[in-house]
C-alpha cells in the first residue's frame, strides 16, 4: 500500500463567537497525509483543484475538485491529498453548524457558495461596514451549505482485517480486475467468507462496493476535464460506453451532461 509523507494539520485561525465562520486558503504539497486529528469546530474542506481522501468514523470519502467534504466537530479524521491541492478550509462554530453534527458528507459546491468563500476570505477587517458585511455573508453561506445537494461518495470500511486489507488495496488500485475469488487467495480467506463479510459488515456486495469506489474516482477524473475514454480505461472499463452506462445508472445522467450541470 502506498505511503504518504505527513503534513501539519493545524488550522490558521479557529472560529469564535464574533466570527463563527472562518475561511482559509491552504496550498498543500502533492501526495501528503494529514495524520488523524479532530477539531472543536466543524469543517468544510473544499479543493479548488486536486482531490482529497478522508477517512473518518469507519468510512472513506473522496472529495474531487469543486466538491466539499463536511466534517463535524470532534470527529477524528485523516486526510490524504491526491496530487497538488489548493484547498479552502471553512471552520464553523458548532452552534451555527448547517449540517449534521454526527456524520461526514460530500456536498455540491454551487457558484454562489464559491463566491461567498471568496468574499469572506477577502473581507477587510478595518473597513467601517466589515462586521455587518461579514455577518450577512456568513448567514447566506450557512444557508447555501444547508441546501447543498449531497453526493454519494462515501465508502463504508470493514473491521475484519481481511476485508480491510482487500478494501485498502482496491482504494490504492481501483481499476484492479481481480475477482473476489482471486482476492480471497491473496488475503487468506474463502470467497464465501469474503462475500458474507461484505454483506454483514458493509450491507453491500463486493461488486457494489468496488463500483462505488470507481464512481468516486470517475467523478474526480471528469471534474478535472480528463477525456472520458481515459478515465474509463484507468478504472478498468473495456469501453467508454460501458463506463458511461455505469455512471448514468448511479447519477441519473451520462458524464457529459453531469459535467454541464455541475460545471464550475
Secondary structure, 3 states (H helix, E strand, C coil): CCCCEEECCCCCCCCCCCCCEEEEEEEECCCEEEEEECCCCEEEEEEEEEEEEEEECCEEEEECCCEEEEECCCCCEEEEEEEEEEEEEEEECHHHCCCCCCCCEEEECCHHHHHHHHHHHCCCCCCCCHHHHHHHHHHHHHHHHHCCCEECCEEECCCCHHHHHHHHHHHHCCCCCCCHHHHHHHHCCCHHHHHHHHHHHHCCCHHHHHHHHHHHHHHHHHHCCCCHHHHHHHCCCCCHHHHHHHHHHHHCCCHHHHHHHCCC
